[in-house]
Amino acid sequence: MKSANVVITHAGVGAISKALNFRKFPAVFPRDSSKNEHIDNHQLELVNEFRRKNAFKVISSSITLRKYLINGVFCQTKQKDI
């Protein structure tokens, strides 16, 4: 992850923390219990807490991810600590 140009991850606290520690601006896909991806919505709750800090982009579809990748949204590192 340290040398990655783009980090795409689920919304696990460990994965998000690791990306932020490497000063990355990750694309985060929270797992959604309404789609039977997880047993509850703790990942959605987690991203809502972080969202206010603009620490990463929350992605809800492959179309949105593609748009951000084409525009280079994730090809940067964080310039400041969160």
BELLINFEN-V393162 format. One line per field, one symbol per residue. ss: DSSP state (h for helix, s for strand, l for the rest). phi: phi as a letter, one per 20 degrees, with the letter a starting at -180 (. if undefined). psi: psi as a letter, one per 30 degrees, with the letter a starting at -180 (. if undefined). Layout:
BEGIN
ss = ???
phi = ???
psi = ???
END
This chain:
BEGIN
ss = lllllllsssllhhhhhhhhhllsllssslllhhhllllllhhhhhhhhhhlllllsslllhhhhhhhhhllllllslllll
phi = .gefecdcbfeffffffffffemedfeddffdffdlebebdfffffffffgfeleaeeddbfffggffffemgeebdfecfe
psi = eegkekkkllhkeeeeeeeeeghlilkkjkkkffghflfahfeeeeeeefeffhflkkkflfeeeeeeeeggefhllkflk.
END
